[in-house]
Amino acid sequence: MNKFLNKWFRLIHRWVAIPTALLIPVAVVIKLIGSPETIAFWEKWDKLPSVLMLFMAITGSYLYLLPYIVKAQRKQRNVPARNA
């Protein structure tokens, strides 16, 4: 992949991490000490932290594997062609 796409993956991963890091503790606090009305409201939005975590896992896996992908591509490019 090109550097432009890698840059956007990093940027999206960082910006998704912020609401995820905020929503998970909020969810725990709401479930532990929230009023029944607040809990009922949160039930509608309960899947959002899970979806954000899944998105972070996908982008994070790509970013983790990126150096290995680049290294493999570099090796393929530098392999000399054999004459038969």
C-alpha positions as a Markdown table, in Angstrom:
| # | Residue | x | y | z |
|---|---|---|---|---|
| 1 | Met | 0.0 | 0.0 | 0.0 |
| 2 | Asn | 1.1 | 3.5 | -0.6 |
| 3 | Lys | 2.2 | 6.0 | 2.1 |
| 4 | Phe | -0.9 | 8.1 | 1.6 |
| 5 | Leu | -3.2 | 5.2 | 2.7 |
| 6 | Asn | -0.9 | 4.3 | 5.6 |
| 7 | Lys | -1.0 | 7.9 | 6.8 |
| 8 | Trp | -4.8 | 7.8 | 6.8 |
| 9 | Phe | -5.0 | 4.5 | 8.6 |
| 10 | Arg | -2.8 | 5.9 | 11.4 |
| 11 | Leu | -4.9 | 9.1 | 11.6 |
| 12 | Ile | -8.2 | 7.2 | 11.6 |
| 13 | His | -6.9 | 4.8 | 14.2 |
| 14 | Arg | -5.8 | 7.6 | 16.5 |
| 15 | Trp | -9.1 | 9.5 | 16.2 |
| 16 | Val | -11.2 | 6.4 | 16.8 |
| 17 | Ala | -9.1 | 5.6 | 19.9 |
| 18 | Ile | -10.2 | 8.8 | 21.6 |
| 19 | Pro | -14.0 | 8.2 | 21.7 |
| 20 | Thr | -13.4 | 4.5 | 22.4 |
| 21 | Ala | -11.2 | 5.4 | 25.4 |
| 22 | Leu | -13.9 | 7.7 | 26.7 |
| 23 | Leu | -17.0 | 5.5 | 26.0 |
| 24 | Ile | -15.7 | 2.3 | 27.7 |
| 25 | Pro | -15.3 | 3.9 | 31.2 |
| 26 | Val | -18.6 | 5.8 | 30.7 |
| 27 | Ala | -20.4 | 2.5 | 29.9 |
| 28 | Val | -19.0 | 0.8 | 33.1 |
| 29 | Val | -20.0 | 3.7 | 35.3 |
| 30 | Ile | -23.5 | 3.9 | 33.8 |
| 31 | Lys | -24.0 | 0.2 | 34.3 |
| 32 | Leu | -22.7 | 0.3 | 37.9 |
| 33 | Ile | -24.3 | 3.4 | 39.3 |
| 34 | Gly | -26.7 | 4.7 | 36.6 |
| 35 | Ser | -30.4 | 5.3 | 37.2 |
| 36 | Pro | -32.8 | 3.0 | 35.4 |
| 37 | Glu | -33.6 | 5.8 | 32.8 |
| 38 | Thr | -30.0 | 6.3 | 32.1 |
| 39 | Ile | -29.4 | 2.6 | 31.7 |
| 40 | Ala | -32.4 | 2.3 | 29.4 |
| 41 | Phe | -31.0 | 5.2 | 27.2 |
| 42 | Trp | -27.6 | 3.6 | 27.2 |
| 43 | Glu | -29.0 | 0.3 | 26.0 |
| 44 | Lys | -29.6 | 1.9 | 22.6 |
| 45 | Trp | -26.0 | 3.0 | 22.3 |
| 46 | Asp | -24.4 | 0.0 | 24.0 |
| 47 | Lys | -23.0 | -1.5 | 20.8 |
| 48 | Leu | -21.0 | 1.6 | 19.9 |
| 49 | Pro | -17.9 | 0.9 | 22.0 |
| 50 | Ser | -17.8 | -2.6 | 20.6 |
| 51 | Val | -18.0 | -1.5 | 17.0 |
| 52 | Leu | -15.3 | 1.1 | 17.7 |
| 53 | Met | -13.1 | -1.6 | 19.3 |
| 54 | Leu | -13.6 | -3.8 | 16.3 |
| 55 | Phe | -12.6 | -1.0 | 14.0 |
| 56 | Met | -9.5 | -0.3 | 16.1 |
| 57 | Ala | -8.6 | -4.0 | 16.1 |
| 58 | Ile | -8.7 | -4.1 | 12.3 |
| 59 | Thr | -6.7 | -0.9 | 11.7 |
| 60 | Gly | -4.3 | -1.7 | 14.6 |
| 61 | Ser | -3.6 | -5.2 | 13.1 |
| 62 | Tyr | -2.8 | -3.6 | 9.8 |
| 63 | Leu | -0.5 | -1.0 | 11.4 |
| 64 | Tyr | 1.2 | -3.7 | 13.4 |
| 65 | Leu | 1.8 | -5.9 | 10.4 |
| 66 | Leu | 2.8 | -3.0 | 8.1 |
| 67 | Pro | 6.6 | -3.1 | 8.8 |
| 68 | Tyr | 6.6 | -6.9 | 7.9 |
| 69 | Ile | 4.6 | -6.3 | 4.8 |
| 70 | Val | 7.0 | -3.5 | 3.7 |
| 71 | Lys | 10.0 | -5.7 | 4.5 |
| 72 | Ala | 8.6 | -8.6 | 2.4 |
| 73 | Gln | 7.9 | -6.2 | -0.5 |
| 74 | Arg | 11.4 | -4.8 | -0.3 |
| 75 | Lys | 12.8 | -8.4 | -0.4 |
| 76 | Gln | 10.8 | -9.2 | -3.5 |
| 77 | Arg | 12.0 | -6.1 | -5.2 |
| 78 | Asn | 15.7 | -6.8 | -4.5 |
| 79 | Val | 15.7 | -10.4 | -5.6 |
| 80 | Pro | 17.9 | -10.6 | -8.7 |
| 81 | Ala | 16.3 | -12.3 | -11.7 |
| 82 | Arg | 17.9 | -15.7 | -12.5 |
| 83 | Asn | 18.9 | -16.4 | -16.1 |
| 84 | Ala | 18.0 | -19.9 | -17.2 |
